[in-house]
Amino acid sequence: MEIRKANVNDLPEILDIYNYEVENTNVTFTLIPMGMEEGKRWLFEHNIKNHPMIVAEENGVIAGYGCLSSYRSHEAYDSTVELSVYVEREHRKNGVGRKLMEELIALAKNDEKTHAIVSVITEDNVGSIHLHEQLGFSCSGVLHECGYKFGKYHSVVNYEMIV
């Protein structure tokens, strides 16, 4: 498996992975699938500042992707990034998410501007919660019933790592 920087040629597979989660799960609170033009802007935004987007490629197929994004829009938050990782359904439970997270953590640690990584995880996503804990993240709180998707309210757990 190769972990590398994402490029525009990866976008169709990245969007397939992401849009499946948008349409079928509560791991993202996005409600509308992302189109190609929006995806291109999204990818471009991740190629600047301290916000990389990476992919895990296995046998020519994108098995998953991850990124560090702006945590909040106010300038005082510029040293904090939000980590997101999505793994294609057929590649789950094979270490893809762990490898992506390890690489993103290493990138954050090597970036002199980044001080903290935050992950916002839907409370019932226990696999992600356990992986964050295994990699050294600490739980910093729960926001109860803060998102509404698929006819029900969902809580999120915040995890953080100071790098």
Number of C-alpha atoms within 10 A of each C-alpha: 15 14 18 14 16 23 15 12 8 17 17 14 16 24 17 14 19 22 19 13 21 19 15 11 14 22 19 19 16 16 16 9 15 16 11 13 9 11 16 15 10 15 22 16 15 20 16 10 12 20 23 21 26 25 27 22 18 14 8 9 13 23 26 26 29 24 25 25 22 21 17 12 8 8 8 8 14 18 17 24 24 18 24 20 21 21 24 20 12 8 14 13 11 11 12 24 24 17 18 26 23 13 17 23 19 12 16 25 16 11 15 11 14 19 16 19 23 23 25 21 21 23 19 14 13 11 9 18 21 11 14 20 14 11 13 12 19 17 17 12 12 16 14 12 13 12 16 13 14 11 6 9 12 19 16 20 18 18 22 22 19 14 15
